[in-house]
Amino acid sequence: MFASLGLIALSAYILKEGSGWVVYGSEGPGPGFFPIMYGVIMLGLSLYLFQRSVRKGTGKSKGPLDYQGIARALATWAALAVCVPLMVVVGFVVGFGFVALFLIRFVFERSWRTSIITAVCIAIALHLVFPVMLDAPLPVGMLWGF
């Protein structure tokens, strides 16, 4: 229940901050469009989560803690935290490729072959979609221009 209340507060903050920007102007969606839409969706889902937790009660859990699931969640969080400084050094595409490799191999427990192929495909797709097709450059690193 407390998580849903935190998400409700966060979505209210997002909506408050996004309401100060233009949502839709003469040229189409403005800078407030995404935060407002995101905030509305997040608020709706948070309210649903809250009502579910109120209906079921907040008693003790029915089973033992899933320590493996907790470890995977913490590993994912750590990978994303390491991702930011890594991207400064090697660039967005390569950094995200390394994070994808780590998540696929260690969190989803796939083989090295599957992990490497998937991570390389994700990195190539990011490069093709943003800098090539959309002409939207991604941050480059100090070591490589990717």
LUMNU-174937 format. One record per residue: x, y, z of N, C-alpha, C in turn; residue number from 1. Coordinates in steps of 0.2 Angstrom, whole numbers. Atoms other than C-alpha are relative to their C-alpha. Example, Ala and Ser with C-alpha at 12.3 -4.5 7.8 and 13.67 -1.06 7.14 Angstrom:
<atoms>
+--------+---------+-------+---------+----------+-------+--------+---------+-------+-----+
: n.east : n.north :  n.up : ca.east : ca.north : ca.up : c.east : c.north :  c.up : pos :
+--------+---------+-------+---------+----------+-------+--------+---------+-------+-----+
:      4 :      -6 :     0 :      62 :      -22 :    39 :      4 :       6 :     0 :   1 :
:     -4 :      -6 :    -1 :      68 :       -5 :    36 :     -4 :       5 :     3 :   2 :
+--------+---------+-------+---------+----------+-------+--------+---------+-------+-----+
</atoms>
This chain:
<atoms>
+--------+---------+-------+---------+----------+-------+--------+---------+-------+-----+
: n.east : n.north :  n.up : ca.east : ca.north : ca.up : c.east : c.north :  c.up : pos :
+--------+---------+-------+---------+----------+-------+--------+---------+-------+-----+
:      4 :      -6 :     0 :       0 :        0 :     0 :      4 :       6 :     0 :   1 :
:     -4 :      -6 :     0 :      14 :       12 :     4 :      3 :       2 :    -7 :   2 :
:     -3 :      -2 :     7 :      22 :       10 :   -13 :     -5 :       3 :    -4 :   3 :
:      5 :      -3 :     4 :       6 :       14 :   -21 :     -1 :       7 :     2 :   4 :
:      1 :      -7 :    -2 :       4 :       30 :   -11 :      6 :       4 :    -2 :   5 :
:     -6 :      -4 :     2 :      22 :       35 :   -15 :     -1 :       1 :    -8 :   6 :
:      1 :      -1 :     7 :      18 :       32 :   -34 :     -6 :       5 :    -1 :   7 :
:      5 :      -5 :     1 :       2 :       42 :   -32 :      3 :       7 :     1 :   8 :
:     -3 :      -7 :    -2 :      12 :       57 :   -24 :      5 :       1 :    -6 :   9 :
:     -4 :      -1 :     5 :      25 :       55 :   -38 :     -3 :       2 :    -6 :  10 :
:      4 :      -1 :     6 :      12 :       55 :   -52 :     -3 :       7 :     1 :  11 :
:      3 :      -7 :    -1 :       4 :       71 :   -44 :      5 :       5 :    -1 :  12 :
:     -6 :      -4 :     1 :      21 :       79 :   -44 :      2 :       1 :    -7 :  13 :
:     -1 :       0 :     7 :      24 :       75 :   -62 :     -5 :       4 :    -3 :  14 :
:      5 :      -4 :     3 :       7 :       82 :   -67 :      0 :       7 :     2 :  15 :
:     -1 :      -7 :    -2 :      10 :       98 :   -57 :      5 :       3 :    -4 :  16 :
:     -6 :      -3 :     4 :      27 :      101 :   -65 :     -2 :       0 :    -7 :  17 :
:      1 :       0 :     7 :      21 :       96 :   -82 :     -6 :       5 :    -2 :  18 :
:      5 :      -5 :     1 :       6 :      108 :   -81 :      2 :       7 :    -2 :  19 :
:     -3 :      -7 :     1 :      17 :      123 :   -82 :      3 :       0 :    -7 :  20 :
:     -3 :       0 :     7 :      23 :      118 :  -100 :     -6 :       0 :    -5 :  21 :
:      5 :       1 :     5 :      13 :      119 :  -116 :     -1 :      -7 :    -2 :  22 :
:      2 :       7 :     2 :       4 :      103 :  -119 :     -1 :      -1 :    -7 :  23 :
:      1 :       1 :     7 :      -1 :      105 :  -136 :     -1 :       7 :    -3 :  24 :
:      0 :      -6 :     3 :       2 :      120 :  -147 :     -2 :       0 :    -7 :  25 :
:      2 :       0 :     7 :       0 :      126 :  -165 :      4 :      -5 :    -4 :  26 :
:     -5 :       5 :     3 :      15 :      115 :  -170 :     -1 :      -7 :     2 :  27 :
:      0 :       6 :    -2 :       9 :      100 :  -162 :      1 :      -1 :     8 :  28 :
:     -1 :       1 :    -7 :      13 :       92 :  -145 :      6 :       4 :     2 :  29 :
:     -5 :      -4 :    -3 :      23 :      103 :  -134 :      4 :      -4 :     5 :  30 :
:     -4 :       4 :    -5 :      36 :       99 :  -120 :     -4 :      -2 :     6 :  31 :
:      4 :       3 :    -6 :      22 :       96 :  -107 :     -4 :      -6 :    -2 :  32 :
:      4 :       5 :     2 :      14 :       83 :  -118 :      2 :      -7 :     3 :  33 :
:     -2 :       6 :    -3 :      24 :       68 :  -112 :     -1 :      -1 :     7 :  34 :
:      1 :       1 :    -7 :      25 :       72 :   -94 :     -8 :       0 :     2 :  35 :
:      7 :       0 :    -2 :       6 :       75 :   -93 :     -3 :      -7 :    -2 :  36 :
:      2 :       6 :     1 :       2 :       59 :  -102 :      3 :      -6 :     4 :  37 :
:     -3 :       5 :    -5 :      14 :       49 :   -92 :     -3 :       1 :     7 :  38 :
:      2 :      -1 :    -7 :       8 :       57 :   -76 :     -8 :      -3 :     1 :  39 :
:      7 :       2 :    -1 :     -11 :       53 :   -80 :      0 :      -8 :     0 :  40 :
:     -1 :       7 :     1 :      -6 :       35 :   -85 :      2 :      -3 :     7 :  41 :
:     -2 :       2 :    -6 :       4 :       33 :   -69 :     -4 :       1 :     6 :  42 :
:      5 :      -1 :    -5 :      -9 :       40 :   -58 :     -5 :      -5 :     0 :  43 :
:      5 :       5 :     1 :     -22 :       29 :   -65 :      2 :      -7 :     3 :  44 :
:     -3 :       7 :    -2 :     -11 :       13 :   -62 :      1 :       0 :     7 :  45 :
:     -2 :       0 :    -7 :      -6 :       19 :   -45 :     -7 :       0 :     4 :  46 :
:      6 :       0 :    -3 :     -24 :       22 :   -40 :     -3 :      -8 :     0 :  47 :
:      2 :       7 :     0 :     -28 :        4 :   -46 :      4 :      -4 :     5 :  48 :
:     -5 :       4 :    -5 :     -13 :       -3 :   -36 :     -3 :       1 :     7 :  49 :
:      2 :      -1 :    -7 :     -19 :        6 :   -21 :     -7 :      -3 :     2 :  50 :
:      6 :       3 :    -1 :     -37 :        0 :   -22 :      0 :      -7 :     1 :  51 :
:     -1 :       7 :    -1 :     -31 :      -18 :   -24 :      3 :      -1 :     6 :  52 :
:     -3 :       2 :    -6 :     -20 :      -17 :    -9 :     -5 :       2 :     6 :  53 :
:      5 :      -2 :    -5 :     -34 :       -9 :     1 :     -5 :      -6 :     1 :  54 :
:      5 :       5 :     0 :     -46 :      -23 :    -4 :      3 :      -7 :     3 :  55 :
:     -3 :       6 :    -2 :     -34 :      -37 :    -1 :      3 :       0 :     8 :  56 :
:     -3 :      -1 :    -7 :     -27 :      -30 :    16 :      7 :       1 :    -1 :  57 :
:     -7 :      -1 :    -1 :     -10 :      -26 :    21 :      3 :      -5 :     5 :  58 :
:     -3 :       5 :    -5 :      -7 :      -41 :    32 :      7 :      -3 :    -3 :  59 :
:     -7 :       3 :     1 :       9 :      -52 :    32 :     -1 :      -4 :    -7 :  60 :
:      0 :       4 :     6 :      14 :      -60 :    16 :     -1 :      -7 :     1 :  61 :
:      2 :       7 :    -1 :       8 :      -78 :    13 :      5 :      -5 :    -1 :  62 :
:     -6 :       5 :     2 :      25 :      -85 :     8 :      6 :       3 :     2 :  63 :
:     -7 :      -3 :    -1 :      43 :      -83 :    11 :      2 :       5 :    -5 :  64 :
:     -3 :      -5 :     4 :      53 :      -69 :     4 :      4 :      -4 :    -6 :  65 :
:     -3 :       2 :     6 :      59 :      -72 :   -14 :      7 :       3 :     0 :  66 :
:     -7 :      -3 :     0 :      78 :      -69 :   -11 :      3 :       1 :    -7 :  67 :
:     -3 :       0 :     7 :      83 :      -73 :   -29 :     -3 :       6 :    -4 :  68 :
:      3 :      -6 :     3 :      70 :      -60 :   -35 :      3 :       6 :     2 :  69 :
:     -2 :      -6 :    -3 :      76 :      -47 :   -23 :      7 :       1 :    -3 :  70 :
:     -7 :       0 :     3 :      94 :      -51 :   -29 :      0 :       3 :    -7 :  71 :
:      1 :      -2 :     7 :      89 :      -49 :   -47 :     -2 :       8 :     0 :  72 :
:      2 :      -7 :     0 :      80 :      -32 :   -43 :      6 :       4 :     2 :  73 :
:     -6 :      -4 :    -2 :      96 :      -26 :   -34 :      5 :       0 :    -5 :  74 :
:     -5 :       0 :     5 :     107 :      -31 :   -48 :     -2 :       4 :    -6 :  75 :
:      3 :      -5 :     5 :      96 :      -22 :   -61 :      1 :       7 :     2 :  76 :
:     -1 :      -6 :    -3 :      97 :       -7 :   -50 :      7 :       2 :    -1 :  77 :
:     -7 :      -1 :     1 :     115 :       -8 :   -49 :      3 :       1 :    -7 :  78 :
:     -2 :       0 :     7 :     118 :      -11 :   -67 :     -2 :       7 :    -3 :  79 :
:      3 :      -7 :     2 :     107 :        5 :   -71 :      4 :       6 :     3 :  80 :
:     -4 :      -5 :    -3 :     117 :       15 :   -58 :      7 :       0 :    -3 :  81 :
:     -7 :       0 :     3 :     134 :       10 :   -66 :     -1 :       2 :    -7 :  82 :
:      1 :      -2 :     7 :     127 :       13 :   -83 :      1 :       7 :    -2 :  83 :
:     -1 :      -7 :     2 :     127 :       32 :   -82 :      7 :       2 :     0 :  84 :
:     -7 :      -2 :     1 :     146 :       34 :   -78 :      3 :      -4 :    -6 :  85 :
:     -3 :       4 :     6 :     150 :       20 :   -91 :     -2 :       3 :    -6 :  86 :
:      2 :      -4 :     6 :     140 :       30 :  -104 :      5 :       6 :    -2 :  87 :
:     -4 :      -6 :     1 :     151 :       45 :  -101 :      7 :      -2 :    -3 :  88 :
:     -7 :       2 :     2 :     167 :       35 :  -105 :     -1 :      -3 :    -7 :  89 :
:      0 :       4 :     6 :     161 :       23 :  -119 :     -6 :       3 :    -5 :  90 :
:      6 :      -2 :     4 :     145 :       32 :  -126 :     -6 :      -4 :     2 :  91 :
:      6 :       3 :    -2 :     127 :       28 :  -125 :     -1 :      -6 :    -3 :  92 :
:      1 :       7 :     4 :     126 :       14 :  -138 :      4 :      -5 :     3 :  93 :
:     -5 :       5 :    -3 :     141 :        5 :  -131 :     -2 :      -2 :     7 :  94 :
:      2 :       1 :    -7 :     136 :        8 :  -113 :     -6 :      -4 :     1 :  95 :
:      7 :       4 :     0 :     118 :        2 :  -116 :      1 :      -7 :    -2 :  96 :
:     -2 :       7 :     2 :     125 :      -13 :  -125 :      3 :      -4 :     6 :  97 :
:     -3 :       4 :    -5 :     135 :      -18 :  -110 :     -5 :      -1 :     6 :  98 :
:      5 :       1 :    -5 :     121 :      -15 :   -98 :     -5 :      -6 :    -2 :  99 :
:      5 :       5 :     2 :     109 :      -26 :  -109 :      4 :      -7 :     0 : 100 :
:     -4 :       6 :     0 :     123 :      -39 :  -110 :      0 :      -3 :     8 : 101 :
:      0 :       2 :    -7 :     124 :      -39 :   -91 :     -7 :      -3 :     3 : 102 :
:      7 :       2 :    -2 :     105 :      -40 :   -88 :     -2 :      -6 :    -3 : 103 :
:      2 :       6 :     3 :     102 :      -53 :  -101 :      4 :      -6 :     3 : 104 :
:     -4 :       5 :    -2 :     116 :      -64 :   -95 :     -1 :      -2 :     8 : 105 :
:      0 :       1 :    -7 :     115 :      -62 :   -76 :     -7 :       0 :     3 : 106 :
:      7 :      -1 :    -3 :      97 :      -56 :   -72 :     -5 :      -5 :    -3 : 107 :
:      4 :       5 :     3 :      88 :      -67 :   -85 :      3 :      -6 :    -1 : 108 :
:     -4 :       7 :     1 :     101 :      -81 :   -85 :      0 :      -3 :    -6 : 109 :
:     -1 :       3 :     6 :     103 :      -83 :  -103 :      7 :      -2 :    -2 : 110 :
:     -7 :       2 :     1 :     118 :      -91 :  -111 :      4 :       6 :    -3 : 111 :
:     -4 :      -6 :     2 :     133 :      -80 :  -116 :     -1 :       1 :    -7 : 112 :
:      1 :      -1 :     7 :     130 :      -83 :  -134 :     -7 :       4 :    -1 : 113 :
:      6 :      -4 :     1 :     112 :      -77 :  -133 :      0 :       7 :     3 : 114 :
:     -1 :      -6 :    -3 :     117 :      -63 :  -122 :      4 :       5 :    -4 : 115 :
:     -4 :      -4 :     4 :     130 :      -56 :  -133 :     -3 :       2 :    -7 : 116 :
:      3 :      -1 :     6 :     120 :      -58 :  -149 :     -6 :       5 :     1 : 117 :
:      6 :      -5 :    -2 :     105 :      -49 :  -141 :      3 :       7 :     1 : 118 :
:     -3 :      -7 :    -2 :     116 :      -35 :  -134 :      3 :       4 :    -6 : 119 :
:     -3 :      -3 :     6 :     125 :      -32 :  -150 :     -6 :       2 :    -5 : 120 :
:      6 :      -2 :     5 :     108 :      -32 :  -160 :     -4 :       7 :     3 : 121 :
:      3 :      -6 :    -3 :     101 :      -19 :  -147 :      4 :       6 :    -1 : 122 :
:     -4 :      -6 :     1 :     116 :       -8 :  -149 :      0 :       2 :    -7 : 123 :
:      1 :      -1 :     7 :     115 :       -9 :  -168 :     -7 :       4 :    -1 : 124 :
:      7 :      -3 :     1 :      96 :       -5 :  -167 :      0 :       7 :     2 : 125 :
:      0 :      -7 :    -3 :      99 :       10 :  -156 :      4 :       5 :    -5 : 126 :
:     -3 :      -5 :     5 :     112 :       17 :  -168 :     -3 :       1 :    -7 : 127 :
:      3 :      -1 :     6 :     102 :       14 :  -183 :     -6 :       4 :     0 : 128 :
:      6 :      -4 :    -1 :      86 :       21 :  -176 :      1 :       7 :     1 : 129 :
:     -1 :      -7 :    -2 :      92 :       37 :  -168 :      5 :       4 :    -4 : 130 :
:     -5 :      -5 :     4 :     108 :       44 :  -176 :     -1 :      -1 :    -8 : 131 :
:      1 :       1 :     8 :     104 :       36 :  -194 :     -6 :       2 :    -2 : 132 :
:      6 :      -1 :     3 :      86 :       36 :  -197 :     -4 :       6 :     3 : 133 :
:      3 :      -6 :    -3 :      80 :       50 :  -185 :      4 :       6 :     0 : 134 :
:     -4 :      -6 :     0 :      95 :       61 :  -186 :      0 :       3 :     7 : 135 :
:      0 :      -2 :    -7 :      95 :       62 :  -167 :      6 :      -3 :     3 : 136 :
:     -6 :       3 :    -2 :     112 :       60 :  -161 :      0 :      -2 :     8 : 137 :
:      0 :       2 :    -7 :     115 :       50 :  -145 :      7 :       2 :     3 : 138 :
:     -6 :      -2 :    -3 :     128 :       55 :  -132 :      6 :      -5 :    -2 : 139 :
:     -6 :       4 :     1 :     146 :       49 :  -137 :      4 :       0 :     6 : 140 :
:     -4 :       0 :    -6 :     159 :       44 :  -125 :      7 :       3 :    -2 : 141 :
:     -7 :      -3 :     1 :     177 :       50 :  -122 :      4 :      -5 :    -4 : 142 :
:     -4 :       5 :     3 :     184 :       34 :  -129 :     -2 :      -1 :    -8 : 143 :
:      3 :       2 :     6 :     173 :       30 :  -144 :     -5 :       5 :    -2 : 144 :
:      6 :      -4 :     2 :     161 :       40 :  -155 :     -6 :      -3 :    -1 : 145 :
:      6 :       4 :     1 :     147 :       28 :  -153 :     -5 :       2 :     6 : 146 :
+--------+---------+-------+---------+----------+-------+--------+---------+-------+-----+
</atoms>
